[in-house]
Amino acid sequence: QLAYTFLDARFDQAYTSGSGATAAIVAAGNALPGAPRHSLFGQAQVKGPAWLGGMTLAAETRIESRAYVDDVNSDAAAGYAVLNLSAGKTWQAGGTQWHAFGRIDNVLDRQYAGSVIVNDSNRRFFEPAPGRRVFVGLRASL
């Protein structure tokens, strides 16, 4: 699977944001805050051979370009790339189908801004993304 988004979201006209000492002129052509211009998602998934018990293995990556934090484009969250891995196995036991799975998100334990608070008046724009996370589970279908 592969998905790419190009988003050229810009202000068409200049305007003044705020009033008094906090007034700022937002220039025409500034990028819309909170929206990365480039976004790429890719995933490769394979079902293993019978000698592996039919396990499913997958690797995915998410890559995003920088995202401005306010209308005047005074700062931006840096672009990032993260890698996630997952595995799963399904089997039948009697009348029950079982599915065991595991997933590791942010395998390389990257530190990046997972989201931004657009136009935050206290200038606390950046929200950190979680570090490496591990999920495991078991599902039964009767």
Summary of the structure (lengths in Angstrom):
residues: 142
radius of gyration: 21.6
end to end distance: 30.6
largest distance: 72.9
contacts: 364
relative contact order: 0.18
helix: 4%
strand: 54%
